[in-house]
Amino acid sequence: MFTNITSFVYGLFLVGTIVILYFTYGHFWRYFITNLVVDAFLAFLVSPWFEYLGIYELHKIHPLGVYGVTTILSVLIYVYMKWQDGVMAK
């Protein structure tokens, strides 16, 4: 079950989100809009292409669902970093 998600979870989404966070941290709207564009690229172009290549298969989720999940995760990652920033500052 988990062997099918590693290329997605540890691949472009994670690396892209970390790079975007590095360059836009402290500017939430810039981070959010950049992530919307990159997540759309991932969900509607890269994900179907990976399915076509046989790297993974999506079951019971549409590319729009992938887009929603990645967007929500991106926001949660930003909130987590802001929380960690506050905890580490003390």
Summary of the structure (lengths in Angstrom):
residues: 90
radius of gyration: 14.3
end to end distance: 40.6
largest distance: 48.7
contacts: 222
relative contact order: 0.14
helix: 81%
strand: 0%
